[in-house]
C-alpha cells in the first residue's frame, strides 16, 4: 500500500516511511544490469579520496557526481554535479559526502549523503521517459512512456497529457514483443532502436513482476549519439506487503536514510510518519488516521505525526507509541482516537493506563473511544489518577486537543 499524508497536512519530514521498499539509484541500476538493461559505467564511493581513482577507471572527459539519497529531485537540490576535470569531481564529492541534501521531496533537514555515484558522462541525443505502475482503476500493470524525458512526469501529465503513452498489460500474460514495438512506434523511435527498446522494456517488466513492484521508472531513458539506449537514472518502489518473499530487496535497506522514530516504531509493528505540526495522533487504522488528521486541520490545528497502532493493540505497543509521540519537540498535545472493533475499548483503556504508568505523561492528552465497550473504557479512564480528558465525540475531541496544543 502506498501511504499518503492527509489532504491538507504538511508533508512528511522525510522519505523514511518508504525505506523498506525504496533503494538507491545504484541499487536500481544493479537490478537493471541483471535484467539486460544498459546503464552508464559507474563507481560508488563513500570517500572523496577515491573519486580520482574512480574517474581514471571510468575514463572519458566528463564525469557526473550524483548524491545517493532516498529522495527525488536531487538535481534541483544540487545533488547532481557534472564535471569536466577530475579535480572538479573530487571537489564535488567533498562537497556532497557527509552533508545533507535538501530537495523538493525532503523537509528542511534533508537526507544524509553517505555515498555518491561517479558516473561516466554520456553523449545524449534524446531523452525519454519509461515506467511501469499498477493502475488501480483497470487493475492492470500499465506502461507509461513519453518523449518528454528528464521532466517531472506529473508536470507532463498536467500540462501536456497527450504526450503520455499508456499501454495496459494483460494480467494473465506478459508483455509481448508486439507491445514493445507498438510503444516504440508511438515514441517515434527509428526501427534500428526497436530491439534495444524492447530489451529494456521487457527487463523492466521482469523486475516489476518478479520482485512485486508498485512503480518502476527510468527518467531519463536516453538515446546516445552512438544510437544506444541507456537508463541514465532509475527508481523502483516495491510493495512492502510482499517483502517477506523478496529478501534480496529487503537487504537493500539503508537505515541511515530512515527517521529514527519511524525506525523504532517499525520494530513494534507501528506505522509512524513524522509531520511538522503540534498535535500527536495515535489511532488504529489508516482510514481513521486520515480522518482524524483532516479534522484536526479543519479546526485550526496541525498533526505532528501519524501513528497507527493497528488492530491488535497491546499495552506494550501503546506504551511505545506514547514514548515515540512524546519524543518530538514540536508535539504540544496528544489525541488518542481508537475504534474498538477486534479489541474491546475497556481493554484499550487499561492498556493506555499501563502505558502511561510505564513511560509517564508529560503532555496534555485527549482520548476518544468508540465501538465495543466504549462506555466502559471511558469510565476506566475517568476514574484513573491521571489527568486524561475523555470524549466520545470525535469533533469535540479534535477541538479540545487543538486548543490544548495552542
C-alpha angles and dihedrals in degrees: 000000000000109000120215131195116247115280098258104022128103118274119266116277092243145354088259095112086074099046096113093056102032129078141185122272093252090053091052090049091052088056089047092053091049088056099049096262113139117235131175118269109264144169125210115220133181096185125059089218089070094055098088091050090050092051092050091049092051094045124195132098103272131053132182121213110205127188114231110222136136094252137086127229093057093150092055089051095051094256096125115064125180113211131191096184128053090229089056090053090051091051091048091053091049090050095050106034113087093013131100122248119220115200135163086270098054134064124249091281094060129200125293118253110216097153137031133193118232102204133184113249118247134218097235118201098166139004125216137177121229128174147144129217141164108263104209093194095061094024090229139116105257129200116220119196135168141173087225097085119166093036128100104272089216089059091049090049091050101043104028108015091164088070093065116090117206127194122178116210124220105257090217094051143037134257109281134212088248090057091051094048091048091055092043090054092050088053088053092238118169114253089245088067097048095091094051092044092050091049090052095048094046089050091053091048091051092051090046096052100034095050100035099245126183095197137006126176144169113206110198110019101183136205109212130212087258090058095252124143110222133175103233094182136011138200128178128181114195129204104257090205089065100045091101088074095040104065092157089060094045088053089064091069114131109199091190087073093054130097106244094229092047091051091049091049092052090058088063094044090253120144106222133170124177117230133180102247135095106244117085112215125204115180141147114239132028094244092052089048092055092048091047094051093045090052092050089053091047091057094050102268134109129224117243094198148349112240119173113185092188131222100298096062116180131181090248092055092044090050091053089047091055091047093052095044093051093047094074114096090211095057112103101165139008131228117197111195113178129171110203109218114125089015120047118241093234089058090047091051091052089048091053091052092048089049093051091049090052101046103018126233118258099160135062111265135199118192123198117186127184134168133035112023091351092149092053091047093052091048091054091053094044091053094049125103093242125096097246122155110215127198135174094196114076095206092054090045091053092047092051096048092048090055091046091051090055 
